[in-house]
Amino acid sequence: MKLSDSTVNILKNFSNINQSLLFKEGKKLRTISVMKNILAEVEVTEDFPKDFGIYDLNQFLNGLSLHQSPELDIENDSYMVIREGKMRSKYFFADPNVIISPPEKDIVLTSEEISFDLNTQQLDKLLKASAVYQLPDLSVVGENGVVKLVVSDRKNDTSNDFSIIVGETEHKFSFNFKVENIKILPGSYQVSISKKLLSKFVNSDKNLTYWIALEPDSYYED
């Protein structure tokens, strides 16, 4: 089997969430961070014939980059063979027990206090502003009738900030994230947030979803 460019890009993104990945039989790939505050799942075009574990996803992807169009043979129980022309690589699987994997049970938002669309340009500007001004926090803030996304340093009263208005609201709230936890693939998203300190980011172009935990000082006034 071969991996599409789209799947390789998703695997690169997943490697930022967890260096290891347990591939499960079928088309769905899921990963969870070591701190268990970020979970991602996607349905890819490839249909994996069996379960196997990769301990160092970055190393595996760098190995694939040695080839232009590698073919993966995963028939062996202990390792895969990566082949192209006269080239061969033997890459050993990891013991599934050493990989932190998501629970089998699907996650469900028990409530949805706010939802909005976040496009590629807005996401890019927010992350760039965070880097330029060295701001560690991203907040979804409801005040004065609008919903806005704000990057700031919430521990510093004189912090610079950058904001984008994304909607309207009659409520007052601040749903807070650490920017370092926004490890999502570039793109446009439908975002839903629960006052139970959980958010859902659904990619508008791919069958790709992220679940990201909020910071405990978030609040929502009914």
Secondary structure, DSSP 8 states (H G I E B T S, - for coil): ----HHHHHHHHHHHHH-S-EEE-SEEEEEEE-TTS-EEEEEEEEEEESS-EEES-HHHHHHHHTTSSS-EEE--SSSEEEEEETTEEEEEE-B-GGGS----SS----S--SEEEEE-HHHHHHHHHHHHHHT--EEEEEEETTEEEEEEE-TT-TT---EEEEEEE-SSEEEEEEEGGG----SS-EEEEEETTTEEEEEESSSSEEEEEE--TT-EEE-
